[in-house]
Structure formats: structure tokens, C-alpha cells
Amino acid sequence: MAGLRTWRAPRSAEGPFPASVDDIPALNDVFSDAFTERYRRDGMVGVRVPALNPQIWRYAIEDAQDGAMLWRGDRGEVAAFNIAHRSGREGWMGPLAVRPEMQGHGLGKEVVRAGIDWLRRQDSRTIGLETMPRTMDNIGFYSHLGFVPGRLTLTLTLDAAPADQPAVLMGRLPNRDRDDALAECRALTEALQPGLDFTRELALTEQLALGDTVLVRGADGALAGFALCHSVPLVEGRVREELRVLKLALTDLSVLPALARAVTDFARRSGTRRAAFRVQGTYEAMYGALVAMRARVRWSDLRMTLDGYPEPPVRAGAVVLSNWEI
């Protein structure tokens, strides 16, 4: 027989307020509690989602700037948050969460709509997010707010391995060459997908010592591809296990073998066991090439975009990967 629960009025929340690095412990608590509850509802009882590395939170907040928003309950506690990012005219949200006891009363809709409004004010051409494909509640929730499902993003990993020559890393170049390389990366992404700009993420990664940007040049010396990589642990208190590729651009797929070798070499030299590539489902040929390199499929996410704000096409033959998670 089910027990009766005393009815309680939902607690109120106010916001959005700017999120800062001082809020990281509270954001971590809401993140862990909300995603642990999400797994429980999906039948994965006993799974506890760990807190994120504070360095990763700082990167997310400083990357988002004014897009880092939170809501507070009537006792001043963090009730919800949404970290909205933009890379040029590409906008996306994540992570975002609502404290479990405050879910079901409209706060989640307010949080998502605030992110959409902020990205629209930034003149974003694309507005998107990624969610767990097995979680029907999440997909339905975002669909009712105007998001439409796209293809899966599949995370594949290659084992760390030394290359004949060390990877060329932007952060190890002389200052003048580093500035030139940053400008080259900006020009390459603009040429492959106009309106896209990863400059802030590349610079912030170096500034916070989270990883580095791997560069690959063609026979003519021109930049043919790059990969923004984070080597610091994603989870608080964990050792380095995985180097994560957050952004990637290739003039064409023929550059992939050289870039993959350079990334896995960087993974080995940074003390991680493997390198992770999150491949959007539109790049079937790249997925097949990584599988042929003996990459292992580790995870899947569903990519969703707001109706009317889709991802623009990439130049024929080119590859541009933009991770919509931190």
C-alpha cells in the first residue's frame, strides 16, 4: 500500500542572476543531485553522479560570460542554473539543471527559455543542446519548448600512443607564432563554416592550463586542421584518464590520420590513457575512419536544435566538430 505524502506548496525561485566562480560548490551540488535523480528515474538506482572538476566549471563560466545564469530559492540557495555558450554565431546550452525538489513546477521551462532569449540577443544563428537519447522525459520536455531532434553524437576513443614526432601544440609556440596560429584557426573555421569562431575557447584553455590545441599543417605549410583538447580530469578528485577533444576542424578527411596521431601522442605525453572524439552523426565517413583505426564507441548523445535555428552546412568534404558539452 502506497503511503500518503503531505502536500507542500512548491518553493519559489528568482532569477536569472549571474553565475560566478564563487558559486561553483553550489552549482556542483545541484548538478550532482539533479543528474543522479535523472539516472534513478531511468532505472539506474544506486548510480551517484559525481561532482565536476572546479577547473572545468571555471572554464564553462568564463567561456559563457553573461550566459552563465542561476536561480535562487527563497533561502538564497542555488535552485537551478543554465550555462549558455556561443562560438561566433553558434549557440548552445549546457550544463543546465534544476534542483530535484523544485522540479515539476515550471522552473525548468523558465531556465531553458532564459538561455534561448540570451542566445537570440547574441544574434545566434544556431541554438542547440545535447541530451541523453534514452531519456524520453528530457526529449519530450525540450520538444515542447521548440527543439527538434537531430542525429546522435557518438563518443569514440583511441588509445594514447607515441608518434614519431611530438604533436605541434599551440601553447608551446613562441608568443608571436601563437597569436598567428590563433588567427589561422579562426580563419580556418570561418572558411569551413562561416560564422563559427572558437577563438575564445582556444585562448581560455591555454589561460586556465586545461589542455592545448593540436595543430596539423599540409605540405604547403598551411593549417590543415586543429583539435582543441582538454587533458584535466572532468570529475573532481579523479586522475587523468581521458583527453577530450572539444572542438575540431579539418579541411578534408585526408587530414584525419595525421591529426589522430598527433592527438593520441598528446594524450600519451599528458598522462592520459586515451583520447575521446565526439563525432556528430552527419560525419559518417569520419566515424567509419575512426572505427577502422580501432576506436571504441563509448557513449551517445542526442543533438537537438531549436526550430528555426539549425546547424548550417559545412564546406563540402570538410569536418567541423563542436562539442556541446563541457
C-alpha positions in Angstrom: 0.0 0.0 0.0 1.4 3.4 -1.0 1.9 5.9 1.8 0.4 9.3 1.7 2.6 12.3 1.4 1.8 15.7 3.0 1.2 18.2 0.3 3.6 21.1 0.3 3.4 24.3 -1.8 6.3 24.5 -4.3 9.2 26.7 -3.2 9.7 29.8 -5.3 12.8 30.8 -7.2 14.1 34.1 -8.5 16.5 34.8 -11.3 18.3 34.7 -13.5 21.4 36.1 -11.7 24.9 36.0 -13.0 26.8 32.8 -12.0 30.4 33.3 -10.9 33.3 31.1 -9.8 32.3 31.6 -6.2 29.1 29.7 -6.9 30.9 26.5 -8.1 30.4 24.4 -4.9 26.7 25.2 -5.0 26.4 24.5 -8.8 28.2 21.2 -8.3 25.7 20.2 -5.6 22.7 20.9 -7.9 24.4 19.2 -10.8 25.2 16.0 -8.9 21.7 15.8 -7.3 19.8 16.6 -10.4 21.6 14.1 -12.7 21.6 11.4 -10.0 17.9 11.8 -9.8 17.6 11.6 -13.6 19.5 8.3 -13.6 17.3 7.0 -10.8 14.2 7.8 -12.9 15.7 5.9 -15.8 16.0 2.8 -13.6 19.7 3.2 -12.7 19.2 3.1 -9.0 22.4 3.4 -7.0 24.3 5.5 -9.5 25.6 8.6 -8.0 26.8 11.3 -10.5 30.0 12.8 -9.2 30.8 16.5 -8.9 32.7 18.1 -11.8 36.2 19.4 -11.6 36.1 23.0 -10.4 38.6 23.9 -13.2 36.0 22.7 -15.7 33.3 24.8 -14.0 35.5 27.8 -14.2 36.1 27.2 -17.9 32.4 26.9 -18.5 31.5 30.0 -16.6 34.3 32.2 -18.1 33.5 30.9 -21.6 29.8 31.7 -21.2 30.4 35.1 -19.7 26.9 36.7 -19.3 25.3 33.4 -20.5 26.2 31.8 -17.1 22.9 32.1 -15.2 21.5 30.8 -12.0 18.3 31.0 -10.0 18.0 31.2 -6.2 15.4 29.7 -3.9 13.6 31.6 -1.0 16.5 30.7 1.4 19.1 32.0 -1.1 20.3 28.6 -2.2 21.0 27.8 -5.8 17.8 26.3 -7.2 18.8 26.0 -10.9 21.3 27.1 -13.5 21.9 27.3 -17.2 25.3 27.9 -18.8 24.7 29.2 -22.3 27.6 29.5 -24.7 28.3 31.0 -28.1 31.1 30.3 -30.6 30.6 33.1 -33.0 27.0 32.6 -34.2 26.8 29.1 -32.9 24.9 29.0 -29.5 24.3 26.1 -27.2 23.3 25.4 -23.6 25.0 23.1 -21.1 25.2 22.1 -18.4 21.8 23.1 -17.1 19.8 21.6 -14.2 17.1 22.2 -11.6 17.3 21.0 -8.0 15.2 17.8 -7.8 12.8 19.1 -5.1 12.0 22.1 -7.3 11.3 20.3 -10.5 7.8 19.9 -11.9 6.6 23.5 -11.2 7.8 25.3 -14.4 11.2 26.4 -13.3 12.9 24.1 -15.9 11.0 25.9 -18.7 12.0 29.3 -17.3 15.6 28.2 -17.2 15.6 27.0 -20.8 13.7 30.0 -22.2 16.1 32.3 -20.5 19.0 30.6 -22.3 17.2 30.8 -25.6 16.5 34.5 -25.1 20.1 35.2 -24.2 21.4 33.4 -27.3 18.9 35.2 -29.5 20.2 38.5 -28.2 23.7 37.4 -29.1 22.5 37.0 -32.7 23.0 33.3 -32.7 22.2 31.5 -35.9 22.3 28.1 -34.3 20.7 27.3 -30.9 21.2 23.8 -29.6 21.8 21.4 -26.8 22.6 17.7 -26.3 20.7 15.2 -24.0 20.7 11.5 -23.2 18.9 9.7 -26.0 17.4 7.1 -23.7 15.7 9.7 -21.6 12.3 10.2 -23.1 11.2 12.7 -20.5 14.1 15.0 -21.5 13.4 14.7 -25.2 9.8 15.4 -24.7 10.5 18.4 -22.4 12.8 20.0 -24.9 10.5 19.2 -27.8 7.6 21.1 -26.1 9.9 24.1 -25.9 10.5 24.1 -29.6 13.6 21.9 -30.0 13.7 19.2 -32.7 15.9 16.1 -32.6 18.8 15.7 -35.0 21.3 12.9 -35.2 23.3 11.2 -32.4 26.7 12.3 -31.3 28.9 9.3 -30.7 31.9 9.4 -28.4 34.8 7.3 -29.8 38.1 6.7 -28.1 41.6 5.9 -29.4 44.3 4.6 -27.1 47.1 7.0 -26.3 50.2 6.2 -28.3 53.5 7.9 -29.1 54.1 9.3 -32.6 57.3 9.5 -34.5 57.3 13.2 -33.8 55.7 15.1 -30.9 52.4 16.9 -31.7 52.6 20.6 -32.6 50.8 22.4 -29.8 49.7 26.0 -29.9 50.5 26.6 -26.3 54.2 25.7 -26.8 54.8 28.1 -29.7 56.6 31.5 -29.1 54.1 34.3 -28.3 54.1 35.8 -31.8 53.7 32.4 -33.5 50.9 31.6 -31.0 49.0 34.7 -32.0 49.4 33.8 -35.7 48.2 30.3 -35.1 45.2 31.5 -33.2 44.3 33.8 -36.2 44.8 30.8 -38.5 42.4 28.7 -36.5 39.8 31.5 -36.7 40.3 31.9 -40.4 40.0 28.1 -41.0 36.7 27.7 -39.1 35.3 30.7 -40.9 36.3 29.2 -44.2 34.8 25.8 -43.4 31.6 27.0 -41.6 31.1 30.8 -41.9 30.1 32.4 -38.6 31.8 29.9 -36.4 34.6 31.1 -34.1 36.4 29.0 -31.5 39.0 31.7 -30.6 37.7 32.3 -27.0 37.7 28.6 -26.2 41.2 28.1 -27.5 42.6 31.1 -25.6 40.8 30.2 -22.4 42.0 26.6 -22.5 45.6 27.9 -22.5 45.0 30.6 -20.0 43.5 28.1 -17.5 46.0 25.4 -18.3 43.3 22.8 -19.1 45.0 21.3 -22.2 46.2 22.6 -25.5 45.3 22.9 -29.2 46.9 20.4 -31.6 47.9 21.8 -35.0 48.4 19.9 -38.3 49.8 21.5 -41.4 49.7 20.5 -45.0 52.7 20.0 -47.3 52.4 23.7 -48.2 52.7 24.8 -44.6 49.1 26.0 -44.4 47.0 25.0 -41.4 45.0 21.9 -42.5 43.4 21.0 -39.1 43.3 21.6 -35.4 41.8 20.0 -32.3 41.1 21.8 -29.0 41.9 19.2 -26.3 41.3 19.2 -22.5 43.5 16.8 -20.5 42.5 17.8 -17.0 40.1 15.3 -15.3 36.4 16.0 -15.9 35.4 14.7 -12.5 36.6 16.2 -9.2 39.2 14.2 -7.4 39.9 11.8 -10.3 43.2 11.0 -12.0 43.7 11.9 -15.7 42.1 9.1 -17.7 40.9 10.7 -20.9 41.9 13.6 -23.2 38.7 15.1 -24.6 38.5 16.8 -28.0 36.1 19.7 -27.6 36.5 21.4 -31.0 38.0 20.1 -34.2 38.3 21.4 -37.8 39.7 19.6 -40.9 40.0 20.9 -44.4 39.1 17.4 -45.6 39.1 13.8 -44.2 42.5 13.0 -45.6 43.9 15.1 -42.7 42.3 12.9 -40.0 45.1 10.2 -39.7 47.7 12.9 -39.1 45.5 14.7 -36.6 44.5 11.5 -34.8 48.2 10.5 -34.4 49.0 13.9 -33.0 46.1 13.9 -30.6 46.9 10.4 -29.3 50.6 11.4 -28.9 49.5 14.5 -26.9 47.3 12.2 -24.8 50.3 9.9 -24.1 52.5 12.8 -23.2 49.9 14.5 -21.0 49.5 11.3 -18.9 46.1 10.2 -20.1 45.1 6.7 -21.3 43.0 7.5 -24.3 41.7 10.4 -26.5 38.0 10.9 -27.0 36.4 12.3 -30.2 32.7 13.2 -30.1 31.6 12.7 -33.7 28.3 14.2 -34.8 26.2 11.8 -36.9 26.4 13.9 -40.0 30.0 12.7 -40.4 29.6 9.1 -41.4 32.9 8.9 -43.2 34.8 10.2 -40.2 33.0 7.8 -37.9 34.0 4.9 -40.2 37.6 6.1 -40.4 37.9 6.2 -36.6 36.4 2.7 -36.3 38.9 1.5 -38.9 41.6 2.9 -36.6 40.3 0.6 -33.9 38.4 3.3 -32.0 35.9 2.2 -29.4 32.3 3.6 -29.1 31.9 4.8 -25.5 28.8 7.0 -25.3 25.9 8.5 -27.2 24.1 11.9 -27.0 21.1 13.2 -28.9 21.8 16.6 -30.6 18.7 18.9 -30.7 18.3 22.4 -32.2 15.7 25.0 -31.7 13.2 25.1 -34.6 14.4 27.8 -37.0 17.9 27.8 -35.6 19.6 24.8 -37.2 23.2 24.0 -37.8 24.5 25.5 -41.1 26.2 23.2 -43.7 29.9 22.8 -43.6 32.0 23.2 -46.8 31.9 20.0 -48.9 34.4 17.5 -47.8 35.4 19.4 -44.6 34.8 18.4 -41.0 33.9 20.7 -38.1 33.1 19.1 -34.7 31.8 21.3 -32.0 31.2 19.7 -28.6 28.0 21.0 -26.9 29.1 19.7 -23.5 32.0 20.8 -21.3 
